[in-house]
């Protein structure tokens, strides 16, 4: 199983990645733009995307008049983002940079700093460090889009991909919220909501089976998916003015890492069960092949004795 923390992996992914945005990236960008407008962050504002990959969401925002900066630790991904911007006549800034090394000196200050689909692959201590970095370069808001662990197509896809030996994204922590970690980082969480990524959810359900894909597509089209089961969980935060006492900090730390332990326990249990299914499948295949070989050997022996 590859680690998503390796720039080399993402350099390879960049070569495979389409040269135009996926439908779900456009869906997500549209919802993010709407959120920015709600926050009174309008055209001309500076927006930095952390660990941006190909930066297609940022490119959408650039096309709407935002001044965007794309950062990623993969040189291949940043190159892909820059090529897409240039191809579409968009302006932006591009930096190959590890998110743990962000600072005012390396990337400057921005009205909004956002990250999507990244924190799922890092433990709580690492998430806390990056949130602190994001706070330090944000003038107004920090926005985090994380995988929603209550999104059924994602859970089914994750399990099926692990069962087929096709899951290459390493650990993906099933967290319900980042609120406590954000508070520890000195942020005030002002909103938590959900974004749909219907095309991605449909694709994931279809990966499991055509029947599952059809059923979930119908559920989406009929508006039967509750908000809290949509693909992304979104957190909006800003720098906190609250001063915590030593006792409050200790209590918050204990709560944050108790929740982190619970999330990791659920994640490892989920992954272990998925791998058990794969092992049982392989055992069944080995048994079938062994039985077939024994039958052939028996027939050959019988034929030789005639």
BELCOR-V591892 format. One record per backbone hydrogen bond with DSSP energy under -1.0 kcal/mol. NH is the residue of the N-H (numbers start at 1). CO is the residue of the C=O. Records with the same first field share a line. If there is no record, write none. Layout:
BEGIN
NH = CO, CO
END
This chain:
BEGIN
6 = 3
10 = 6
11 = 7
12 = 8
13 = 9
14 = 10
15 = 11
16 = 12
17 = 13
26 = 22
27 = 23
28 = 24
29 = 25
30 = 26
31 = 27
32 = 28
33 = 29
34 = 30
35 = 31
36 = 32
37 = 33
38 = 34
39 = 35
40 = 37
41 = 36
44 = 65
45 = 42
47 = 67
48 = 112
49 = 69
50 = 114
52 = 71
55 = 52
59 = 55
60 = 56
61 = 57
62 = 58
63 = 59
65 = 62
66 = 61
67 = 45
69 = 47
70 = 93
71 = 49
72 = 95
78 = 74
79 = 75
80 = 76
81 = 77
82 = 78
83 = 79
84 = 80
85 = 81
86 = 82
87 = 83
88 = 84
89 = 86
90 = 85
93 = 68
95 = 70
97 = 72
101 = 98
102 = 99
107 = 103
110 = 137
112 = 46
113 = 141
114 = 48
115 = 143
117 = 145
121 = 118
122 = 119
127 = 123
128 = 124
129 = 125
130 = 126
131 = 127
132 = 128
133 = 129
134 = 130
135 = 131
136 = 132
139 = 110
140 = 111
141 = 111
142 = 237
143 = 113
144 = 235
145 = 115
146 = 233
148 = 231
151 = 148
155 = 151
156 = 152
157 = 153
158 = 154
159 = 155
160 = 156
161 = 157
162 = 158
163 = 159
164 = 160
166 = 161
173 = 120
175 = 173
182 = 178
183 = 179
184 = 180
185 = 181
186 = 183
187 = 182
188 = 238
190 = 236
191 = 236
193 = 234
195 = 232
201 = 197
202 = 198
203 = 199
204 = 200
205 = 201
206 = 202
207 = 203
208 = 204
209 = 205
213 = 209
214 = 210
215 = 211
216 = 212
217 = 213
218 = 214
219 = 215
220 = 216
221 = 217
222 = 218
223 = 220
224 = 219
229 = 226
230 = 227
232 = 195
233 = 146
234 = 193
235 = 144
236 = 191
237 = 142
238 = 188
240 = 186
249 = 245
250 = 246
251 = 247
252 = 248
253 = 249
254 = 250
255 = 251
256 = 252
257 = 253
258 = 254
259 = 255
260 = 256
261 = 257
262 = 258
263 = 259
264 = 260
265 = 261
266 = 262
267 = 263
268 = 264
269 = 265
270 = 266
271 = 267
272 = 268
273 = 269
274 = 270
275 = 271
276 = 272
277 = 273
278 = 274
279 = 275
280 = 276
281 = 277
282 = 278
283 = 279
284 = 280
285 = 281
286 = 282
287 = 283
288 = 284
289 = 285
290 = 286
291 = 287
292 = 288
293 = 289
294 = 290
295 = 291
296 = 292
297 = 293
298 = 294
299 = 295
300 = 296
301 = 297
302 = 298
303 = 299
304 = 300
305 = 301
END
